[in-house]
Amino acid sequence: MRRDRSALVAMITRAGSKMHGASCTCPSPDHDDRNPSASIFTDPAGVVRVKCHSCGWSGDIFDLTALVEGRSLSDVLREAAGRPERRPSPVSDAPEAAEPTEARRKPSGGSGGKHPDVESIKARVPHCTEVYQYRRADGGIYCLVVRSDPQGEPKKISQMVPDPEGGFRSGGPGSGPHPLFNLERIADADEVVIVEGEACAGILQRHGIVAVTSLGGAGKAHLTDWSPLAGKSVVVWPDHDAPGEKHGSAIIKILETLDPVPTISLLDPGLLHVPAKGDVVDYIDRLSVETDAQVAKALRETLKLAKPIGPSSGVVGILEDAISGRRKCIDMPWPAIGGLSKALLPGSICLLAAPPGASKSFMLMEAGMHWHQAGIPVALLELEDGRSYHLRRALAQRTGLSGLTDDGWCKDHPEKVRQAYDDHRAWLDSFGRCIFEYPGDGHPDYRGVLAWITHQAESGKRIIAVDPLTICKTDARPWEADQDFMVQAKAIIEGSASSLVLVLHPRKGATDRGVDDLSGGASFGRLAHTVLFLEALPEPRSVAIRDRLSGIKTGQEINRIVHLAKTRNGKGAGLRIGCTFDPETLRLIEHGIILKKESSR
């Protein structure tokens, strides 16, 4: 039924939504959707779902049925599966007791008072469905958790403790530290799953998975003794809501203090398509399987989705991304510069520095055209002059007609100018959408640039560039503003796996072209991964170079040098790349690595 598109469409219509092809108005009653903001799609498991791209509501046929009929999702799922019971039965060999029959219950009496044994609790507590036993390390009962499910009312949870005179009395065991539920099963377990709630632990135990929980639920992890999990392999499976995620994080922090520290993994409930506040029981209810063996197999496959937590987690993520090809260094139009610097790995910042007139903006525009042509999402923020100005220069680079940037030449060659525009109009529209002007009012500042970078990163841009950043005004303590900018920009770029290119000027009087020769504070060079200096030579020079194809070549004429001042991700730090800026095409031609001191022509 979850794979039946026609059934979902019928329920969407029943909810009062209007279909528009594969789109529809949002079925959520909390969203007054007058335009078709939702769409139908099939997830990787083959389940047909509807999702609103405006308010975020999403669900399958069962979620929508619960919404339309005003019922709980659990009731809908159990009805579809032909299972009338409200919650799964406790584990047969677990310490908790089986569900009592109505004949054994008394209609009144509550959970108060004293009870001689667990059977008395089952019989006397109204609507008692489960009694869970927490045990001490010596095997004795530490406390009981009693669950009642009155018809049409929320569940009720109460606690009882052993009475010194025998039996059990109402009340909690104090402030702890409390033992874990299922403590007696931990010692022989290779892997332990931490969940929220005894019912979740019980149903996992029923399917052969050792699971524990803490007394009192979310927010009380600090009151439990987690030391029995020291050195174990642990999977934390939180409930799918904010308190559950916070509870899971609190548990992980405690586990990391144990000696030896457990091997910790976290299972993100957002990957499991459970409803808000959904837990292990809800997940099992949604599985499209029939037998206990199939459920057990599905659960073990699900646990493989858990991601490692700890110092190694970041490393394994990078390695897996590299293996799969998700982590990839974007190429530059210049193989030696890009290959030796690895400047455009995900999460990296590259600085391109040059004095005015060195053609650094042409270099960036040529690179932007290269990335756009390769289908890489790119955004260029031009802080000097507008989009049309830079797009005109880009057209000159694309056609190889530098005269297109000169008004006099255009006046003398109207046919060539109009032909160039007509031939490349579609491309100009396409690439023009990659060029942005400063979005704020007044003079550019760091706050506005950071807001723009954030927006581009969130919209999926792989390469983001700002030209030139040094035009931004700063406060009376610019070195602090520079550092704040770099720290915030680095966090944005690392979080989105984008790459950031910042065009800067060198400081006045700088001749060494090193990381400390940049205009602004020292934070630029120190926090960036790559620093490239573009040097415009006053006169062409003849140098010996080494390139990938022809090897060593002497007498190569150059008029530009790209200094690889810093290459944290690459192997080219300190090298110089000989290049030629062609005034006819306005492009930079790379020749190779300069091998020895060049001589004047």
ZIZIKA-V321081 format. One record per backbone hydrogen bond with DSSP energy under -0.5 kcal/mol. NH is the residue of the N-H (numbers start at 1). CO is the residue of the C=O. If there is no record, write none. Layout:
BEGIN
NH,CO ; NH,CO
END
This chain:
BEGIN
4,1 ; 5,3 ; 8,4 ; 9,5 ; 10,6 ; 11,7 ; 12,8 ; 13,9 ; 14,10 ; 15,11 ; 16,13 ; 17,12 ; 20,23 ; 23,20 ; 24,38 ; 25,18 ; 31,28 ; 32,30 ; 33,31 ; 34,32 ; 37,35 ; 38,24 ; 39,51 ; 40,22 ; 41,49 ; 43,47 ; 46,43 ; 48,2 ; 49,41 ; 50,59 ; 51,39 ; 52,57 ; 53,37 ; 53,51 ; 56,52 ; 59,50 ; 64,60 ; 65,61 ; 66,62 ; 67,63 ; 68,64 ; 69,65 ; 70,66 ; 71,66 ; 76,72 ; 77,73 ; 78,74 ; 79,75 ; 80,76 ; 81,77 ; 82,78 ; 82,79 ; 83,78 ; 84,82 ; 94,91 ; 97,131 ; 104,101 ; 105,101 ; 105,102 ; 106,123 ; 115,168 ; 121,117 ; 122,118 ; 123,119 ; 124,120 ; 125,121 ; 126,124 ; 128,125 ; 129,147 ; 130,147 ; 132,145 ; 134,132 ; 134,143 ; 136,140 ; 139,136 ; 142,134 ; 143,134 ; 144,160 ; 145,132 ; 146,144 ; 146,158 ; 147,130 ; 147,145 ; 148,156 ; 149,127 ; 153,150 ; 156,148 ; 158,146 ; 160,144 ; 161,169 ; 163,167 ; 166,163 ; 168,115 ; 169,161 ; 170,113 ; 171,159 ; 177,223 ; 178,223 ; 181,213 ; 183,180 ; 185,182 ; 186,183 ; 187,183 ; 189,186 ; 192,233 ; 193,210 ; 194,235 ; 195,193 ; 195,212 ; 197,195 ; 201,197 ; 202,198 ; 203,199 ; 204,200 ; 205,201 ; 206,202 ; 207,203 ; 207,204 ; 208,205 ; 209,204 ; 210,208 ; 212,193 ; 213,181 ; 217,214 ; 220,217 ; 223,220 ; 224,221 ; 225,178 ; 226,224 ; 229,226 ; 230,227 ; 231,260 ; 232,229 ; 233,190 ; 234,232 ; 234,263 ; 235,192 ; 236,265 ; 237,194 ; 237,235 ; 238,236 ; 238,267 ; 240,278 ; 241,239 ; 245,241 ; 246,242 ; 247,243 ; 248,244 ; 249,245 ; 250,246 ; 251,247 ; 252,248 ; 253,249 ; 254,250 ; 255,251 ; 256,252 ; 257,254 ; 258,255 ; 262,255 ; 263,232 ; 264,262 ; 264,309 ; 265,234 ; 266,307 ; 267,236 ; 268,266 ; 269,267 ; 271,268 ; 272,269 ; 273,270 ; 274,269 ; 277,240 ; 278,275 ; 283,279 ; 284,280 ; 285,281 ; 286,282 ; 286,283 ; 287,283 ; 287,284 ; 289,287 ; 295,291 ; 296,292 ; 297,293 ; 298,294 ; 299,295 ; 300,296 ; 301,297 ; 302,298 ; 303,299 ; 304,300 ; 304,301 ; 305,302 ; 306,303 ; 307,266 ; 309,264 ; 313,310 ; 314,310 ; 315,311 ; 316,312 ; 317,313 ; 318,314 ; 319,315 ; 320,316 ; 321,317 ; 322,318 ; 323,319 ; 324,320 ; 325,321 ; 326,321 ; 327,321 ; 328,326 ; 330,328 ; 330,344 ; 335,333 ; 338,334 ; 339,335 ; 340,336 ; 341,337 ; 342,338 ; 345,342 ; 347,498 ; 348,345 ; 348,498 ; 350,500 ; 351,530 ; 352,502 ; 353,351 ; 353,532 ; 354,504 ; 358,355 ; 363,359 ; 364,360 ; 365,361 ; 366,362 ; 367,363 ; 368,364 ; 369,365 ; 370,366 ; 371,367 ; 372,368 ; 373,369 ; 374,370 ; 375,372 ; 376,371 ; 377,375 ; 379,463 ; 380,434 ; 381,379 ; 381,465 ; 382,380 ; 382,436 ; 383,381 ; 383,467 ; 384,467 ; 385,383 ; 390,386 ; 391,387 ; 392,388 ; 393,389 ; 394,390 ; 395,391 ; 396,392 ; 397,393 ; 398,394 ; 399,395 ; 400,396 ; 401,396 ; 402,400 ; 402,584 ; 404,401 ; 405,402 ; 406,403 ; 407,405 ; 410,406 ; 411,407 ; 412,408 ; 413,409 ; 417,413 ; 418,414 ; 419,415 ; 420,416 ; 421,417 ; 422,418 ; 423,419 ; 424,420 ; 425,421 ; 425,422 ; 428,424 ; 429,425 ; 430,426 ; 431,427 ; 432,428 ; 433,429 ; 433,430 ; 434,431 ; 435,432 ; 436,380 ; 438,382 ; 446,473 ; 449,445 ; 450,446 ; 451,447 ; 452,448 ; 453,449 ; 454,450 ; 455,451 ; 456,452 ; 457,453 ; 458,454 ; 459,455 ; 460,457 ; 461,456 ; 462,377 ; 463,377 ; 464,499 ; 465,379 ; 466,501 ; 467,381 ; 469,466 ; 469,503 ; 470,503 ; 471,468 ; 472,469 ; 473,444 ; 480,477 ; 481,477 ; 482,478 ; 483,479 ; 484,480 ; 485,481 ; 486,482 ; 487,483 ; 488,484 ; 489,485 ; 490,486 ; 491,487 ; 492,488 ; 493,489 ; 494,490 ; 495,491 ; 496,492 ; 497,493 ; 498,493 ; 499,462 ; 500,348 ; 501,464 ; 502,350 ; 502,500 ; 503,466 ; 504,352 ; 504,502 ; 507,517 ; 510,507 ; 517,514 ; 518,515 ; 519,505 ; 524,521 ; 526,522 ; 527,523 ; 528,524 ; 529,349 ; 530,349 ; 531,566 ; 532,351 ; 533,563 ; 534,353 ; 534,532 ; 535,533 ; 535,561 ; 536,534 ; 537,535 ; 537,559 ; 541,558 ; 542,599 ; 543,541 ; 543,556 ; 545,553 ; 546,593 ; 547,551 ; 551,547 ; 553,545 ; 556,543 ; 557,555 ; 558,541 ; 559,579 ; 560,579 ; 561,535 ; 562,577 ; 563,533 ; 563,561 ; 564,562 ; 564,575 ; 565,531 ; 565,563 ; 566,531 ; 568,529 ; 570,567 ; 572,340 ; 574,564 ; 575,572 ; 577,562 ; 578,576 ; 578,592 ; 579,560 ; 580,589 ; 582,580 ; 582,587 ; 583,581 ; 586,582 ; 587,582 ; 589,580 ; 589,587 ; 590,588 ; 591,578 ; 592,578 ; 593,546 ; 594,576 ; 595,544 ; 596,544 ; 599,542 ; 601,540
END
